[in-house]
Amino acid sequence: MSATRRSAVTALLAATAVTGTILATAAPAQAAPATQCSTTSKTFNLPQKPDVKVTATICLKRAGVSGGYRYYRAWLSKVSWDGTSFYTGGRRFNSIDFLSRAEHGRTAVDNCSPSVCEMNSLADAINNAENGTKTFRGDAGGYGVAFVKTKATNWTADATAWFDIADDGKPEKKWELTGTRTVH
């Protein structure tokens, strides 16, 4: 082999070795999570009853991509409550209802029609047990799930709870839950 060819082969082998090393050490691209959840807690001060802490988790899932559209689902995933060992029964809430929504900028999609919203109502569950947990399905058969079909990316989930504390003489109030991180 001539000196010129030997130099070219040596240079090619050196480039391959360097490139191979670079490729071997390069980290693979991380896919953005297809599901994000966020948990928020609130302690409710109840008149003439022990306080109760309610913790709610909302989630957003990219359910798929088809025909240039992305499909997202936002839902209330879980609610738990923790009273005290001194709970003696009685109504804590007249109502406590959660409404989930998917958001993209100023666009918000919930599970409401012009006449009704599918909200997760938990007053009976919380009123009837000192402590407890309710979980909810985020699939197509789940109640209170907000569905989105869009070409836009970068969605989040958010939720609002409307609550009316029993025997406090005050009107219904709202509790804004912390939204999820972005799902692409």
HUZIKA-V978211 format. One record per pair of residues at least 4 apart in sequence whose ideal C-beta (glycine too) atoms are under 7 Angstrom apart, sorted by sequence separation. I is the first residue (numbers start at 1). GAP is how many residues later the second one is. If there is no record, write none. Layout:
# HUZIKA-V978211
((I GAP) (I GAP))
This chain:
# HUZIKA-V978211
((1 4) (2 4) (3 4) (4 4) (5 4) (6 4) (7 4) (8 4) (9 4) (10 4) (11 4) (12 4) (13 4) (14 4) (15 4) (16 4) (17 4) (18 4) (19 4) (20 4) (21 4) (22 4) (46 4) (83 4) (103 4) (122 4) (123 4) (124 4) (125 4) (137 4) (138 4) (1 5) (46 5) (65 5) (103 5) (112 5) (137 5) (165 5) (45 6) (46 6) (111 6) (136 6) (44 7) (64 7) (101 7) (102 7) (110 7) (111 7) (125 7) (138 7) (148 7) (43 8) (44 8) (62 8) (63 8) (101 8) (136 8) (164 8) (63 9) (101 9) (125 9) (163 9) (43 10) (44 10) (62 10) (63 10) (100 10) (162 10) (163 10) (61 11) (99 11) (100 11) (41 12) (42 12) (60 12) (61 12) (122 12) (162 12) (163 12) (41 13) (161 13) (41 14) (60 14) (160 14) (161 14) (39 16) (40 16) (58 16) (59 16) (120 16) (160 16) (161 16) (160 17) (39 18) (58 18) (59 18) (99 18) (159 18) (38 19) (58 19) (158 19) (37 20) (38 20) (56 20) (57 20) (99 20) (37 21) (57 21) (98 21) (158 21) (37 22) (76 22) (97 22) (98 22) (157 22) (36 23) (56 23) (97 23) (120 23) (156 23) (157 23) (35 24) (36 24) (76 24) (97 24) (120 24) (156 24) (35 25) (54 25) (55 25) (75 25) (118 25) (119 25) (156 25) (35 26) (74 26) (95 26) (96 26) (118 26) (156 26) (34 27) (54 27) (74 27) (96 27) (155 27) (34 28) (53 28) (74 28) (95 28) (154 28) (155 28) (52 29) (53 29) (94 29) (52 30) (72 30) (93 30) (96 30) (154 30) (52 31) (153 31) (50 33) (93 33) (111 33) (50 34) (92 34) (93 34) (111 34) (92 35) (111 35) (50 36) (91 36) (110 36) (50 37) (109 37) (109 39) (37 40) (52 40) (49 41) (56 42) (58 42) (60 42) (49 43) (79 43) (87 43) (76 44) (100 44) (102 44) (81 45) (101 45) (46 46) (100 46) (102 46) (83 47) (83 48) (104 48) (82 49) (81 50) (104 50) (81 51) (104 51) (80 52) (103 52) (80 53) (102 53) (103 53) (78 55) (79 55) (102 55) (103 55) (78 57) (100 57) (101 57) (77 58) (101 58) (77 59) (100 59) (76 60) (99 60) (75 61) (77 61) (98 61) (99 61) (75 63) (98 63) (97 64) (73 65) (96 65) (97 65) (75 67) (95 67) (96 67) (76 68) (95 68) (75 69) (95 69) (75 70) (93 70) (94 70) (93 71) (73 72) (74 72) (93 72) (94 72) (93 73) (52 74) (73 74) (92 74) (91 75) (72 76) (61 77) (71 77) (95 77) (71 78) (59 79) (69 80) (70 80) (69 81) (70 81) (69 82) (68 83) (70 83) (72 83) (74 83) (76 83) (60 95) (60 96) (60 97) (59 98) (58 99) (58 101) (56 103) (56 105) (72 111) (46 119) (48 119) (58 119) (47 120) (60 120) (44 121) (47 121) (56 121) (59 121) (62 121) (58 122) (60 123) (42 133) (40 137) (40 138) (38 140) (38 141) (38 142) (37 143) (36 144) (36 145) (36 147) (35 148) (34 149) (33 150) (32 151) (32 152))
